[in-house]
């Protein structure tokens, strides 16, 4: 099952490169000691939720057990480590110490603002007058493609299994 974790680019790349998701808390009596994500990109989210980090969505594939009717009042000390708990449309949750063989990072979804942070323009780009928009646009598209290719290369390894600690 695909799940979607909202974060920032630096954190997403750190998760993928280290193959480790570090939970905000590893205390098993804390309701958030694990990986929070969404079970869908469409639906009735709890719009009152606050995100600490935004800009990219890290997409995971979970192949372990799934509890589709989990109570929102469960503590992680009562949860099975290798089960993902879907607590309504607003949260899917994988507890700390889940077996990494069940959780795989498969791609990063990002918006234009993230790309703009990563683009390395040629030194002359900012000296080109706006009159030459078409030329500047072609340079931008070429630079954007280079960034896109970096993400494609990152996920060529199909076995990016993630530990939740």
ABEGO torsion letter per residue (X at the ends): XBBBBBBBAAAAAAAAAAGBBBBABABAABAABEBBBBABABEBBBAABBBABBGBBBBBBBABBBBAABBAABBAAABBAABBBBBEAABBBBBBGBBAAABBBABBBBBAAAAAAABBBBAAAAABBAABAAAAAAAAAAAAAAAAAAAAAAAABABBBBBBX
